[in-house]
């Protein structure tokens, strides 16, 4: 048998919000997005919480993401994330997820964050959690700026392709590995390991979990890292077991689809 690993989705699995939407305010402040983008994204975040994302939505999200980011300076994005990470992300890390990550690491497993959000956001969040391995969306860069093309979109089946590549390179035994996610769109990721668990699942994923007798975990306690360390153990992971995305671009994709649906109904 090879080594084993634990693969964690990020949004609503490790942190209690969308990692990309969390940076909407500083992106607006620095002129990367408009007020209209902020308003639409805030509205759409609620819509995103009410359900997962289908393949068509993910494709639209990918294309919009490429267009939205075109021309942004990579270093500016990294600087914004670095300056606001502790304010916008640290308070929203689920204590249950942080403990679970530590338990996997203590058991000798590599922990990998797998997220559709940009690598410039996911990697610093990983560092905050003591996780160095990430699979995230990568944008093409030319002369220090995003070119408007997506080099790798870490969503749906693409996540599994990246996981398989990493497993082959590291010698992971996926049958002995773990995966955690909140969204039905991550069904391929969950099915590619021997020990899948769902966390705060959307309706479709909860049904799938019941059908397959997968553990269902409810994480409810986002606690800043410093406070969690002072009060450790704050929330035992066992207490969260009930047994039974993607940021600004996802928000805008949901908003657009909802408006089109309402327009058709009105007609």
Rosetta blueprint (number, residue, H / E / L):
1 X L
2 X L
3 X E
4 X L
5 X E
6 X E
7 X E
8 X E
9 X E
10 X L
11 X E
12 X L
13 X L
14 X L
15 X E
16 X L
17 X L
18 X L
19 X H
20 X H
21 X H
22 X H
23 X L
24 X H
25 X H
26 X H
27 X H
28 X H
29 X H
30 X L
31 X L
32 X L
33 X L
34 X L
35 X H
36 X H
37 X H
38 X H
39 X H
40 X H
41 X H
42 X H
43 X H
44 X H
45 X H
46 X H
47 X H
48 X H
49 X H
50 X L
51 X L
52 X L
53 X L
54 X L
55 X H
56 X H
57 X H
58 X H
59 X H
60 X H
61 X H
62 X H
63 X H
64 X H
65 X H
66 X H
67 X H
68 X H
69 X H
70 X L
71 X L
72 X L
73 X E
74 X H
75 X H
76 X H
77 X H
78 X H
79 X H
80 X H
81 X H
82 X H
83 X H
84 X H
85 X H
86 X H
87 X H
88 X H
89 X L
90 X H
91 X H
92 X H
93 X E
94 X E
95 X H
96 X H
97 X H
98 X H
99 X H
100 X H
101 X H
102 X H
103 X H
104 X H
105 X H
106 X H
107 X L
108 X L
109 X L
110 X E
111 X E
112 X E
113 X E
114 X E
115 X E
116 X E
117 X E
118 X E
119 X H
120 X H
121 X H
122 X H
123 X H
124 X H
125 X H
126 X H
127 X H
128 X H
129 X H
130 X L
131 X L
132 X L
133 X E
134 X E
135 X E
136 X E
137 X E
138 X E
139 X E
140 X E
141 X E
142 X E
143 X L
144 X L
145 X E
146 X E
147 X E
148 X E
149 X E
150 X E
151 X E
152 X E
153 X L
154 X L
155 X L
156 X L
157 X H
158 X H
159 X H
160 X H
161 X H
162 X H
163 X H
164 X H
165 X H
166 X H
167 X H
168 X H
169 X H
170 X H
171 X L
172 X E
173 X L
174 X H
175 X H
176 X H
177 X L
178 X E
179 X E
180 X E
181 X E
182 X L
183 X L
184 X H
185 X H
186 X H
187 X H
188 X H
189 X H
190 X H
191 X H
192 X L
193 X L
194 X L
195 X E
196 X E
197 X E
198 X E
199 X E
200 X L
201 X L
202 X L
203 X H
204 X H
205 X H
206 X H
207 X H
208 X H
209 X H
210 X H
211 X H
212 X H
213 X L
214 X L
215 X E
216 X E
217 X E
218 X L
219 X L
220 X L
221 X L
222 X E
223 X L
224 X L
225 X H
226 X H
227 X H
228 X H
229 X H
230 X H
231 X H
232 X L
233 X L
234 X L
235 X L
236 X L
237 X H
238 X H
239 X H
240 X H
241 X E
242 X L
243 X L
244 X L
245 X L
246 X L
247 X L
248 X H
249 X H
250 X H
251 X H
252 X H
253 X H
254 X H
255 X H
256 X H
257 X H
258 X H
259 X H
260 X H
261 X H
262 X H
263 X H
264 X H
265 X H
266 X H
267 X L
